Amino acid sequence: MQKKLLLSIDEQVYSGLLRVVGRGKISHFIEELIRPLVTGDALDDAYKTMAADRQREEEALAWSNALIGDVKNETR
């Protein structure tokens, strides 16, 4: 469901939006910029993408396992 929102922005910002994004596309442009900041979807998607990368996961596991040896040998 869509909701209407009235925003007040600087005239230069509005002119820039018209020039860069175009009339009739500003709402979608702003929504796409703001959505990851307020829904958390972007972070979840990023973690899913990282987890699906098998090579990256193997490298991360090897790196973290190597750290265990460093901690074991530390003096207190």
N, C-alpha and C positions, 0 to 999 in steps of 0.2 A: 504494500500500500504506500502510495506517495503522500508526503506532507509538504505543504507550502511553508517557506521560510523567507521572511523579509530581511535582507541584509543591507547595511549601509557601508559603502566602501568609497575610498578616495577616487576622484574622477580619473586620475592618471591610471590607477589600477584597472578601472572599468574599461578605459580606452585600450589598455594593453590586452585585456581579456578579449575584447571585440576583435582586435587586430590578430592576435595569436590563435584564438580558439574559434571565433566566429559567432555571429548572432544565432541564438537558438541552441547553442551547444555548451553554454557556460555552466548551467546547472549540472550537467553530466560530468563536465571537466572537474568542477569543484567536488562533486560527490566522490569521484574516483580518487582524488587526492586525499580526501579526508577519511574515507572508509577504513583504510588500514589503521589509522590512528585511533579510531573510536570503537572498532569492532574486535580487534585482535586477530582477525583472519590472516593478515599478512604474516605474522609471526608463526602461527600454526602451519600455514602453507610452507613457510621456509623450513621449519623443522621436518615436515613430511618429505620435502624435496631432499634435504640433507640425509635423512634416514634411508631414502631409496637409493642413494649413491653408495653402492657396495664398496668401491675402491676407497672412497673417502672414509667410510666407516672402518674399514680394515686398517687404514693408516692412523686413524684416531685411536683405535684400540691398541695398536703397536706403540704409539706415542705414550698413551696413558700407562701401559704396562711397563714401559721403560722408566717412567717416573717412580714406580714402586721401588725399583732397585735403588734409586737415588735417596729416597726417604729412609729406606732400611739402613743405609750406611751413614746417615747423619748422626753426629754426636749431639747430645743434649746438655 
